[in-house]
């Protein structure tokens, strides 16, 4: 990822509000869930937080590579969360 001064995101790599809105619309459609929210991060302009039903789910990162833009979703699932959901 491109970095700006002091290790922050460069302006071209930053996620702007219209871009966050488009990601939210897309993810709501793909996940068939109207509670999906894509929120700007306070300290990382090149990533956003992903919430479903008000619960933090993961991070959406913007990737610029060879003139193309893509977005990656990163989600961690803790083993004890699996046990809670399955009743084990």
C-alpha positions in Angstrom: 0.0 0.0 0.0 1.1 3.5 -0.7 2.2 5.5 2.3 2.3 9.2 2.7 4.4 11.2 5.0 4.9 9.8 8.5 3.7 6.4 7.4 0.0 7.4 6.9 -2.1 6.7 3.9 -1.5 8.8 0.8 -4.4 10.9 -0.4 -4.9 8.5 -3.4 -5.1 5.5 -1.1 -7.5 7.1 1.4 -11.1 6.0 1.6 -13.3 9.1 1.0 -17.0 9.3 2.2 -18.5 8.6 -1.2 -16.3 5.5 -1.5 -17.4 4.3 1.9 -21.0 4.8 0.9 -20.5 2.7 -2.3 -18.8 -0.1 -0.3 -21.7 -0.1 2.2 -24.3 -0.3 -0.6 -22.4 -3.1 -2.3 -21.8 -5.1 0.9 -25.5 -4.8 1.9 -26.5 -6.2 -1.5 -24.0 -9.0 -1.6 -24.5 -10.0 2.0 -28.3 -9.5 1.8 -28.2 -7.6 5.1 -29.4 -4.0 5.6 -27.6 -3.7 8.9 -24.2 -3.7 7.2 -22.3 -0.5 8.0 -18.9 0.7 6.6 -17.4 3.3 9.0 -14.3 5.4 8.5 -11.4 4.6 10.9 -10.0 7.4 13.0 -6.3 6.5 12.6 -6.1 4.6 9.2 -7.5 6.5 6.2 -6.8 3.6 3.9 -9.1 1.3 5.8 -12.7 1.3 7.2 -14.5 -0.8 9.9 -17.2 -3.2 8.9 -20.2 -3.7 11.2 -23.2 -6.0 10.9 -26.1 -5.4 13.3 -24.0 -2.9 15.2 -21.3 -5.5 15.9 -17.7 -5.1 14.7 -17.0 -7.7 12.0 -13.8 -6.8 10.4 -11.7 -4.3 8.4 -12.1 -3.2 4.8 -8.8 -2.1 3.2 -8.2 -0.3 0.0 -5.5 -1.7 -2.2 -3.9 0.1 -5.2 -1.9 -2.2 -7.5 -0.7 -1.6 -11.1 -3.3 1.2 -11.6 -6.2 -0.9 -10.3 -8.1 -0.4 -7.1 -9.5 -3.3 -5.1 -10.8 -3.8 -1.5 -10.0 -6.5 0.9 -12.1 -7.6 3.9 -10.2 -9.0 6.8 -12.1 -10.7 9.6 -10.8 -12.6 12.7 -12.9 -15.3 14.4 -11.9 -16.3 17.9 -12.3 -19.9 18.8 -14.5 -19.1 21.8 -16.9 -17.2 19.6 -17.5 -20.4 17.7 -18.3 -22.3 20.9 -20.8 -19.6 22.0 -22.6 -19.8 18.7 -22.9 -23.5 18.5 -23.8 -24.0 22.2 -20.8 -26.3 22.8 
